[in-house]
Amino acid sequence: MQNIFKQITWTLAVISLIDLTACTKAKFDDAFTKGDVPPIGAYKNSNDVAAANLLAHWTFDSTNEETISHTAPSNVVNASFVKGVKGPAVHLAAGYINYPVVPSLNIANLGSVTVSLWINVDNNGSQASEFFALTPAPDKQTDWGSVINVYAETGHPVSTDDTLALHAAVGTYASGTRVGGDNINDYGDREKDFKTVHGTNKWVHYVMVWSGADSTLDIYANSILVSNNNFRKRNFGNLVSPIPVQPLIGGWPNAATGFTQSGAQSWQALLTGSIDELRVYNKALGADEIHALYFFEKLGS
């Protein structure tokens, strides 16, 4: 009788482990139903994730303000509100949103950083699209490369390619001149060096992570690591920013968005697409935190 009891207990433990693993594995086509959301670890909703490290947050809930500091944009071009992942989202039609200094982002030694956002964009056949930049002020910015650039190579064919080539770059100004690096999930041996993201014309959770401690740059899509193994490692450590720096959403820091010392490149487009729940952290979020953000925001929590 004792042996039978042990066998039943062992079987139930294995089933529980399998169920738990299945519930925490993300897929690009995960479908969730909004409503009451079970907690994940210590988190009850998306705002609980790394709350002490959250520097800036754009909810786009019918406002373009940065919602922690209530900083209003200085210029809004071709922006409207549409249904998003978590309430309303901002939609740009070849547009952008420029901001003055947001105090919490105007940090000389930013160190590590994570940018999390939802994007809904199509390939346009010719140009790349920028979603978020943290950039020196217009009188200092002489090239589009900034402290942070979060973008995608949307120049892929419109009708024949449903993949998104997510691309991110960071730069440090420790010596006064930018030293930077980037990562892209669209170079080398597909599915070995990087993961394919099938994500045009649908909402995709896009996370860029820079770890100053070990000089690595990674990209996640729908909580899956998709960045290129060949471009993860760099050698410049913490991000050091020139002061002041300003956020820019939907455009490149160039003459087309008011940064007149940086010429607009022919391959750079103003964004036609939507953005929701943009967050910036002064921490390299771990995979569990990224999964929690994805899970809760997908459910509208």
Secondary structure, DSSP 4 states (H G I P E B T S, - for coil): -HHHHHHHHHHHHHHHHHHHHHHH---TT-----SS---BTTBSSGGGTTGGGEEEEE--SS--SBTTTTBPPSEEEEEEEEE-SSSEEEEEEEEEEE----GGG--SEEESEEEEEEEEE---SS-EEEEEEEEE-TTT--SS--SEEEEE-TTS-TTT--EE-EEEEEEE-TTSS-EEEEEESSSSSBTTTB--EE-TTS-EEEEEEEETTTTEEEEEETTEE-S-GGGSB-S--SEE--SSEEEEESS-SSGGGT-TTSPPPTTEE-EEEEEEEEEEESS---HHHHHHHHHHHHTT-
